[in-house]
Amino acid sequence: MRIWVVVLMFLAISFGAAAEWTFPTLQGEEIPIERFYEGKWCFAFIVAPECTACAVTVGWLKNWQEEQTSSQISVALVVPWDTPELRASLEGVPFPVVVDSRFVLASWFKVKVAPTVALFAEGTFDEKLEWPFSEGDLRAGLAELEGFVIPRPQDLLGEALPEFQGEDLQGEGVSSDRIPTPSLLFFFSTTCPACRASLEMLPSLTAEVPVVLLVLTKGHELTPEDREELEVLQERYGKKLTVAILGDREQETMERFRIRWTPTFFFVDENGILKAVWEGPQETLPLEVEELLGAGRE
């Protein structure tokens, strides 16, 4: 069993920030990272051929896949390098073998040892098996992932704005029944580079519609630096920007809105109905919001 080297600089990088990355496979394909956003995945992080446990895990996955007739799970092996010996040991495997030479996937799933199996579904299902685990453990995890129904924010469109509660920067309550309508909800994570980049759209967005910034801190206290940044934004945009720090209500709010990635944006119309949703960085968002507002006035 070999320690999987983790490059620390990637620990703070979200999928959205790496949207243009592609991963080569030993089969000659280039897989864009966007493909891993969709559907259900089983990633097996291995360092074959030196790792006996890795070979055992690959064998279990082959046995499982041979039994499937209509599985929704895509299986991929993830390796940190491409060598002739590794190619020879994995020749003929029925899965794509993804070369993660920059340790992007390994960092995202916080892989420390090989083999590790990560079971993943669009940011809403995320479980990990670290060696030692049994074939029964692996099959149980795959069965749970197979039966999991992926909640998507798009399924909420046409429904009333879900309830949420938070606090502004002064500690006053902010709730769903007190925000302006129409408005744009912006789910913002303090550790998400793509979220910070999206803040550059605030001048254009607030010129069209009030923005409600729903701040996610992943269970941590807001840092002094983050608070100062939010205070500057609040002062700059005034009543056109509402800051809501979700705190201990963060997880339940994400579940109600079915948040999978940050940033995520919802357009709420004048009747408090969710009319549109965007996931990830959106360069054309101000224009699309302007068109929605125009359609509502017709």
BATOR-714129 format. One record per residue (C-alpha): residue number from 1; x, y, z. Coordinates in steps of 0.1 Angstrom, whole numbers, always signed. Example, Ala and Ser with C-alpha at 12.3 -4.5 7.8 and 13.67 -1.06 7.14 Angstrom:
! residues 2
  num      x      y      z
    1   +123    -45    +78
    2   +137    -11    +71
***
This chain:
! residues 298
  num      x      y      z
    1     +0     +0     +0
    2    +15    +33    -11
    3     +8    +68     +3
    4     -9    +89    -24
    5    +10   +122    -26
    6    -14   +151    -23
    7     -5   +185    -36
    8    -18   +210    -10
    9    -23   +239    -34
   10    -53   +221    -49
   11    -72   +216    -16
   12    -89   +250    -19
   13    -98   +247    -56
   14   -134   +238    -65
   15   -145   +220    -96
   16   -159   +252   -109
   17   -125   +269   -107
   18   -110   +241   -128
   19   -137   +241   -155
   20   -114   +240   -185
   21    -92   +211   -173
   22    -91   +178   -191
   23    -77   +145   -180
   24    -60   +121   -204
   25    -67    +84   -201
   26    -45    +54   -209
   27    -70    +45   -236
   28    -62    +78   -255
   29    -93    +98   -246
   30    -94   +133   -231
   31   -121   +137   -204
   32   -131   +172   -196
   33   -137   +178   -159
   34   -173   +188   -166
   35   -181   +151   -173
   36   -174   +143   -137
   37   -200   +168   -127
   38   -228   +147   -142
   39   -243   +115   -130
   40   -230    +89   -106
   41   -193    +80   -105
   42   -171    +54    -88
   43   -135    +65    -88
   44   -109    +39    -77
   45    -76    +56    -69
   46    -48    +30    -75
   47    -10    +28    -80
   48     -8     -5    -98
   49    +12    -26   -105
   50    +31    -23    -72
   51     +0    -23    -50
   52    -15    -58    -45
   53    -46    -43    -27
   54    -51    -21    -58
   55    -52    -51    -81
   56    -77    -68    -58
   57    -99    -37    -58
   58    -98    -36    -96
   59   -108    -73    -97
   60   -138    -67    -75
   61   -149    -38    -97
   62   -146    -59   -128
   63   -167    -87   -112
   64   -193    -61   -101
   65   -195    -45   -135
   66   -198    -79   -153
   67   -230    -85   -133
   68   -246    -52   -142
   69   -272    -48   -170
   70   -285    -13   -164
   71   -263     +4   -138
   72   -262    +42   -138
   73   -228    +43   -122
   74   -197    +51   -143
   75   -165    +35   -130
   76   -131    +51   -136
   77    -96    +41   -123
   78    -75    +70   -113
   79    -37    +68   -114
   80    -11    +94   -107
   81    +13    +86   -136
   82    +15    +69   -169
   83    +43    +43   -172
   84    +48    +13   -195
   85    +46    -11   -165
   86    +12     +4   -154
   87     -2     +3   -189
   88     +8    -34   -191
   89     -8    -42   -158
   90    -41    -25   -167
   91    -43    -36   -203
   92    -78    -47   -211
   93    -96    -33   -181
   94   -132    -23   -189
   95   -129    +11   -173
   96   -113    +44   -184
   97    -80    +48   -166
   98    -77    +85   -158
   99    -42   +100   -153
  100    -44   +126   -125
  101     -8   +138   -128
  102    -17   +172   -111
  103    -35   +154    -83
  104    -67   +174    -88
  105    -91   +145    -82
  106    -69   +131    -55
  107    -70   +164    -37
  108   -107   +169    -42
  109   -115   +136    -25
  110    -86   +140     +0
  111    -70   +107    -10
  112    -43    +96    +14
  113    -37    +59     +6
  114    -41    +36    -23
  115    -65    +20    -30
  116    -92    +45    -21
  117   -127    +43    -37
  118   -147    +75    -39
  119   -184    +72    -47
  120   -198   +105    -60
  121   -230   +120    -75
  122   -231   +156    -85
  123   -220   +170    -52
  124   -250   +155    -33
  125   -236   +120    -26
  126   -200   +117    -15
  127   -186    +87     +3
  128   -151    +72     +5
  129   -137    +38    +12
  130   -101    +37    +23
  131    -81     +4    +24
  132    -86    -19    +41
  133   -122    -26    +30
  134   -139    -58    +18
  135   -156    -67    -14
  136   -189    -66     +6
  137   -181    -30    +17
  138   -175    -20    -19
  139   -207    -36    -31
  140   -228    -21     -3
  141   -214    +14    -12
  142   -222     +9    -49
  143   -257     -4    -41
  144   -263    +27    -20
  145   -251    +50    -48
  146   -272    +31    -73
  147   -303    +37    -53
  148   -296    +74    -46
  149   -319    +99    -63
  150   -299   +130    -72
  151   -317   +161    -61
  152   -313   +189    -86
  153   -321   +226    -81
  154   -337   +227   -115
  155   -366   +206   -101
  156   -376   +235    -79
  157   -383   +259   -108
  158   -419   +271   -107
  159   -422   +265    -70
  160   -423   +291    -42
  161   -391   +303    -27
  162   -380   +278     +0
  163   -377   +291    +35
  164   -343   +301    +48
  165   -329   +321    +78
  166   -296   +337    +84
  167   -280   +368    +99
  168   -266   +399    +83
  169   -233   +414    +92
  170   -248   +432   +122
  171   -263   +401   +136
  172   -299   +410   +126
  173   -321   +382   +112
  174   -325   +377    +74
  175   -353   +354    +62
  176   -368   +344    +30
  177   -400   +363    +37
  178   -382   +396    +41
  179   -361   +397    +10
  180   -370   +420    -20
  181   -387   +405    -50
  182   -377   +401    -77
  183   -342   +393    -66
  184   -312   +371    -74
  185   -300   +346    -48
  186   -263   +340    -49
  187   -250   +310    -29
  188   -215   +320    -21
  189   -188   +299     -4
  190   -160   +317    +13
  191   -135   +289     +2
  192   -146   +289    -35
  193   -124   +308    -60
  194   -151   +308    -86
  195   -175   +325    -62
  196   -150   +353    -55
  197   -145   +357    -93
  198   -183   +359    -97
  199   -184   +389    -73
  200   -170   +409   -102
  201   -205   +407   -118
  202   -221   +425    -88
  203   -220   +460   -104
  204   -239   +447   -135
  205   -263   +424   -115
  206   -272   +450    -88
  207   -280   +475   -116
  208   -307   +451   -127
  209   -320   +434    -96
  210   -314   +432    -58
  211   -289   +405    -49
  212   -291   +383    -18
  213   -257   +368    -10
  214   -262   +336     +9
  215   -228   +330    +26
  216   -216   +294    +32
  217   -187   +289    +55
  218   -187   +250    +57
  219   -193   +250    +94
  220   -165   +274   +103
  221   -167   +309   +118
  222   -165   +337    +93
  223   -128   +349    +93
  224   -120   +385   +100
  225   -108   +388    +64
  226   -140   +374    +50
  227   -161   +397    +72
  228   -141   +427    +61
  229   -146   +418    +24
  230   -184   +414    +29
  231   -186   +447    +48
  232   -169   +465    +19
  233   -194   +449     -5
  234   -223   +458    +17
  235   -212   +494    +20
  236   -206   +496    -18
  237   -240   +483    -29
  238   -262   +493     +0
  239   -298   +482     -2
  240   -291   +465    -35
  241   -272   +438    -17
  242   -285   +417    +12
  243   -258   +395    +30
  244   -272   +365    +48
  245   -247   +344    +68
  246   -264   +310    +72
  247   -243   +297   +101
  248   -257   +265   +117
  249   -286   +265    +92
  250   -263   +261    +63
  251   -267   +224    +57
  252   -305   +225    +59
  253   -307   +255    +36
  254   -284   +238    +10
  255   -307   +207    +11
  256   -339   +228     +7
  257   -324   +245    -24
  258   -306   +213    -35
  259   -273   +230    -38
  260   -246   +209    -55
  261   -220   +234    -65
  262   -210   +270    -57
  263   -216   +294    -70
  264   -253   +287    -76
  265   -278   +315    -86
  266   -316   +315    -84
  267   -338   +342   -100
  268   -369   +349    -78
  269   -397   +367    -96
  270   -420   +394    -81
  271   -444   +367    -68
  272   -416   +349    -49
  273   -415   +320    -75
  274   -382   +304    -85
  275   -380   +311   -123
  276   -344   +302   -132
  277   -312   +286   -118
  278   -276   +287   -129
  279   -248   +264   -114
  280   -212   +274   -116
  281   -195   +305   -131
  282   -218   +324   -155
  283   -202   +351   -176
  284   -235   +360   -193
  285   -256   +361   -161
  286   -263   +398   -161
  287   -276   +397   -196
  288   -298   +366   -188
  289   -312   +384   -157
  290   -320   +414   -178
  291   -339   +393   -203
  292   -359   +376   -176
  293   -368   +410   -161
  294   -378   +422   -196
  295   -400   +391   -202
  296   -417   +397   -168
  297   -426   +432   -177
  298   -442   +423   -211
***
